[in-house]
Amino acid sequence: MTKIGFITDEASQNFEEAAQLAVRYGLTGLEIRSVNNKAPQELSDDEIKEIAAIKNKYGLAVPAISSPFFKCELESDLAEQMQILERCIVLAKAVGAKLIRGFTFWKHDDFDARLDEIVRAFDKPIEMLEAADMQMVLEFDPNVYACNATRLKAVIEAVGSPRVQALWDPGNLMFLDPVQRPEDGFALVSPYVRHVHLKDARLVDGQMKAVCLGTGEVDYKAHLAAIAASGYDGYYMLETHYRLTTQIDHALLEMPKGDAFSYMGYEATEESLQAWEKIRSNPA
């Protein structure tokens, strides 16, 4: 059975409202990024207990925490990032998550010249992940050093720890290199993929914009078949970044959080869930 869910703040800042939507569409999981206008590391102990109680009430899994870990400057004081990871581990333990999403620092200059620094920065996080028996799944993003599949593979192999693996999102590739087929990028990192996000995008007035799943540049029928053929058995999490009558501000796309990010997201998530069901029902 395919394990399907969505990132809650794509629909609502209210975790129970998101849980109700998931149950209505027969989904089995949710992913936490921002709740109650707070990033995951900002949630209080009481809020974490409430989230855990709600996910249990609706019989849902929370396989991953979408943290902003290492979405910062490489030259930053990384002590603050360790505090983010520590708090996300607390949240993950409370909801039963084994995966915490991470990044590879804001991109400025030559990737190859900075690779060793990037790799060394994972020494302490790996110790923390081992102690918690969790994995970090790195997401390639147009704005970070590991901005494509080739670079993501290079980082993961250089880090060389089973605690640091990959998160795959074919929609991200559209914002960086819409010419490359997602299937080609996925083939590079498929041995390391432990989590999948799904979004879609297409050129609108000369700019790449998020759209309803299945209406953009990603050939989802072909790509979902390629992922399944790889033996992947983890969760597929919808991350629309799409809104029916508006576009999300660029700064919010870089650091998603709060009511402004979630505005009109419930309707867009529901539309995308309906489109996703049609894709899955007609795989040929």
C-alpha positions as CSV (number, residue, x, y, z in Angstrom):
1,M,0.0,0.0,0.0
2,T,1.3,3.4,-1.0
3,K,1.9,5.7,2.0
4,I,0.5,9.1,1.3
5,G,0.2,12.4,3.3
6,F,0.8,16.1,3.1
7,I,2.8,18.8,4.9
8,T,0.3,20.3,7.3
9,D,1.0,24.0,6.9
10,E,0.3,23.7,3.1
11,A,-3.3,23.5,4.3
12,S,-3.6,25.0,7.7
13,Q,-1.7,26.3,10.8
14,N,-4.3,24.3,12.8
15,F,-2.9,20.8,13.1
16,E,-6.3,19.2,13.9
17,E,-7.9,20.8,10.8
18,A,-5.1,19.3,8.7
19,A,-5.6,15.9,10.4
20,Q,-9.3,16.0,9.6
21,L,-8.5,16.8,5.9
22,A,-6.1,13.9,5.8
23,V,-8.6,11.4,7.2
24,R,-11.3,12.7,4.8
25,Y,-9.1,11.8,1.8
26,G,-8.0,8.4,3.3
27,L,-4.4,9.5,3.9
28,T,-2.3,7.8,6.5
29,G,0.3,10.5,7.4
30,L,1.2,14.1,8.0
31,E,4.5,16.0,8.0
32,I,5.1,18.9,10.4
33,R,6.7,22.1,9.3
34,S,4.9,25.0,11.0
35,V,2.0,24.8,13.4
36,N,0.3,27.6,15.3
37,N,2.5,30.1,13.4
38,K,5.6,28.5,14.9
39,A,8.5,26.6,13.2
40,P,8.9,23.0,14.6
41,Q,11.8,24.1,16.9
42,E,9.7,26.8,18.4
43,L,6.8,24.7,19.6
44,S,6.3,24.5,23.3
45,D,6.2,21.2,25.3
46,D,2.5,21.7,25.7
47,E,2.0,22.2,22.0
48,I,4.0,19.1,21.2
49,K,1.9,17.1,23.5
50,E,-1.3,18.4,21.9
51,I,0.0,17.6,18.4
52,A,0.9,14.0,19.5
53,A,-2.6,13.6,21.0
54,I,-4.3,14.8,17.8
55,K,-2.2,12.5,15.5
56,N,-3.1,9.6,17.8
57,K,-6.8,10.6,17.9
58,Y,-7.0,10.4,14.1
59,G,-4.7,7.3,13.8
60,L,-2.2,9.2,11.6
61,A,1.6,8.7,11.3
62,V,4.1,11.6,11.4
63,P,7.1,10.1,9.6
64,A,9.1,13.3,9.2
65,I,9.7,16.8,10.6
66,S,10.3,19.4,8.0
67,S,12.9,21.4,9.9
68,P,14.9,24.4,8.5
69,F,18.1,22.8,9.7
70,F,21.2,24.2,7.9
71,K,19.1,26.6,5.9
72,C,21.6,29.3,6.9
73,E,25.0,30.7,6.0
74,L,27.9,28.3,6.1
75,E,29.8,30.9,8.0
76,S,27.1,31.1,10.7
77,D,27.6,30.1,14.4
78,L,26.3,26.6,14.1
79,A,25.4,26.4,17.8
80,E,22.0,27.8,17.0
81,Q,21.5,25.1,14.3
82,M,22.3,22.4,16.9
83,Q,19.6,23.8,19.1
84,I,17.2,23.6,16.2
85,L,18.1,20.0,15.6
86,E,17.9,19.2,19.3
87,R,14.4,20.6,19.6
88,C,13.2,18.9,16.4
89,I,14.5,15.6,17.8
90,V,12.3,16.2,20.9
91,L,9.3,16.8,18.6
92,A,10.1,13.8,16.5
93,K,10.3,11.5,19.5
94,A,6.9,12.7,20.7
95,V,5.2,12.0,17.4
96,G,7.1,8.9,16.4
97,A,9.0,10.4,13.5
98,K,12.3,8.9,12.4
99,L,13.2,11.5,9.8
100,I,14.3,15.1,10.1
101,R,14.6,17.2,7.0
102,G,17.8,19.2,6.5
103,F,19.6,21.4,3.9
104,T,23.2,22.3,2.9
105,F,23.5,26.0,3.5
106,W,22.6,29.0,1.4
107,K,24.5,28.9,-1.9
108,H,26.9,31.7,-2.8
109,D,30.0,30.5,-4.5
110,D,31.7,27.4,-5.9
111,F,30.2,24.2,-4.6
112,D,33.3,22.1,-5.0
113,A,35.4,24.6,-3.1
114,R,33.0,24.5,-0.1
115,L,32.2,20.7,-0.1
116,D,34.7,19.8,2.6
117,E,33.3,22.6,4.9
118,I,29.8,21.4,4.3
119,V,30.7,17.8,5.1
120,R,32.5,18.8,8.3
121,A,29.4,20.6,9.5
122,F,27.6,17.3,9.8
123,D,29.9,15.8,12.4
124,K,28.0,17.0,15.4
125,P,24.5,16.4,13.8
126,I,25.5,12.8,13.1
127,E,26.3,12.3,16.8
128,M,22.9,13.7,17.8
129,L,21.1,11.6,15.2
130,E,22.8,8.4,16.3
131,A,21.9,9.1,19.9
132,A,18.3,9.6,18.9
133,D,18.3,6.7,16.4
134,M,17.0,9.0,13.6
135,Q,18.1,10.0,10.1
136,M,18.4,13.4,8.4
137,V,17.1,13.6,4.9
138,L,18.7,16.3,2.9
139,E,16.6,18.2,0.4
140,F,18.1,19.7,-2.8
141,D,16.8,23.2,-3.2
142,P,17.7,25.9,-5.8
143,N,19.0,28.2,-3.1
144,V,21.4,25.9,-1.3
145,Y,24.7,24.4,-2.2
146,A,23.3,20.9,-3.0
147,C,20.9,22.4,-5.4
148,N,20.5,19.4,-7.7
149,A,20.7,15.6,-7.7
150,T,24.4,15.5,-8.7
151,R,25.4,17.8,-5.8
152,L,23.1,16.1,-3.3
153,K,24.7,12.7,-4.1
154,A,28.2,14.3,-3.7
155,V,27.3,15.6,-0.2
156,I,25.7,12.3,1.0
157,E,28.6,10.2,-0.3
158,A,31.2,12.5,1.2
159,V,29.5,12.6,4.6
160,G,29.4,8.8,4.4
161,S,27.0,8.1,7.2
162,P,23.7,6.1,7.1
163,R,22.3,8.9,9.3
164,V,22.4,11.4,6.4
165,Q,20.3,10.4,3.4
166,A,18.2,12.0,0.7
167,L,14.8,13.6,0.4
168,W,13.5,13.7,-3.2
169,D,11.3,16.4,-4.6
170,P,10.9,16.5,-8.5
171,G,9.1,19.8,-8.4
172,N,12.2,21.5,-6.9
173,L,14.1,20.6,-10.1
174,M,11.7,22.6,-12.2
175,F,12.7,25.8,-10.4
176,L,16.4,25.1,-11.1
177,D,16.6,23.1,-14.4
178,P,13.3,22.5,-16.1
179,V,15.1,20.9,-19.1
180,Q,16.3,17.9,-17.0
181,R,13.9,15.0,-16.6
182,P,13.2,14.3,-12.9
183,E,13.6,10.6,-13.7
184,D,17.3,11.2,-14.6
185,G,18.0,13.1,-11.4
186,F,16.2,10.5,-9.3
187,A,18.3,7.7,-10.7
188,L,21.5,9.4,-9.3
189,V,20.2,9.5,-5.7
190,S,17.7,6.7,-5.6
191,P,19.9,4.5,-3.4
192,Y,19.8,7.2,-0.7
193,V,16.2,8.4,-1.0
194,R,14.3,7.8,2.3
195,H,11.5,10.4,1.8
196,V,9.6,12.1,-1.1
197,H,7.9,15.4,-1.4
198,L,5.7,16.1,-4.4
199,K,5.0,19.5,-6.0
200,D,4.5,20.7,-9.6
201,A,5.4,23.8,-11.5
202,R,5.2,25.4,-15.0
203,L,6.3,28.5,-16.8
204,V,3.7,31.3,-16.4
205,D,4.5,34.7,-18.1
206,G,8.1,33.7,-18.3
207,Q,8.4,32.6,-14.6
208,M,8.3,29.2,-13.1
209,K,5.4,29.0,-10.7
210,A,3.9,26.3,-8.5
211,V,0.7,24.8,-9.9
212,C,-1.7,22.0,-9.1
213,L,-0.1,18.6,-9.1
214,G,-0.3,17.0,-12.6
215,T,-0.7,20.3,-14.5
216,G,3.0,21.3,-14.6
217,E,6.2,20.2,-16.2
218,V,6.7,17.0,-14.1
219,D,5.4,13.9,-15.9
220,Y,4.1,12.5,-12.7
221,K,2.7,9.3,-14.2
222,A,6.2,8.4,-15.5
223,H,8.0,9.7,-12.4
224,L,5.9,7.9,-9.8
225,A,6.4,4.7,-11.8
226,A,10.2,5.3,-11.7
227,I,10.2,5.9,-8.0
228,A,8.1,2.7,-7.3
229,A,10.4,0.7,-9.6
230,S,13.4,1.7,-7.5
231,G,11.9,-0.2,-4.5
232,Y,11.1,2.9,-2.5
233,D,8.6,2.1,0.2
234,G,8.5,5.4,2.2
235,Y,6.0,8.2,2.4
236,Y,5.0,10.5,-0.5
237,M,4.2,13.9,1.0
238,L,2.3,16.5,-1.0
239,E,3.9,19.9,-0.7
240,T,1.8,22.0,-3.1
241,H,3.5,25.5,-2.8
242,Y,0.4,26.2,-5.0
243,R,-2.4,28.6,-4.2
244,L,-5.6,29.0,-6.2
245,T,-5.7,32.8,-6.6
246,T,-2.3,34.0,-5.4
247,Q,1.4,33.2,-5.3
248,I,3.4,32.7,-2.2
249,D,6.0,35.4,-1.5
250,H,9.5,34.4,-2.4
251,A,10.8,35.0,1.2
252,L,8.0,32.7,2.5
253,L,8.9,30.0,0.0
254,E,12.5,30.1,1.3
255,M,11.4,29.8,4.9
256,P,7.8,28.6,5.0
257,K,5.9,29.4,8.2
258,G,2.7,30.9,9.5
259,D,-0.7,32.1,8.4
260,A,0.7,34.1,5.5
261,F,2.2,30.9,4.1
262,S,-0.9,28.8,4.7
263,Y,-3.3,31.4,3.2
264,M,-5.6,29.7,0.6
265,G,-3.6,26.5,1.0
266,Y,-6.4,24.3,2.2
267,E,-8.2,24.7,-1.1
268,A,-5.0,24.2,-3.1
269,T,-4.1,21.1,-1.1
270,E,-7.6,19.6,-1.5
271,E,-7.5,20.2,-5.3
272,S,-4.0,18.7,-5.6
273,L,-5.1,15.6,-3.5
274,Q,-8.0,15.1,-6.0
275,A,-5.6,15.5,-8.9
276,W,-3.2,13.1,-7.3
277,E,-5.9,10.5,-6.9
278,K,-6.6,10.7,-10.6
279,I,-3.0,10.2,-11.4
280,R,-2.7,7.2,-9.2
281,S,-5.9,5.7,-10.5
282,N,-4.8,6.0,-14.1
283,P,-1.0,5.1,-14.1
284,A,-0.8,4.2,-17.8
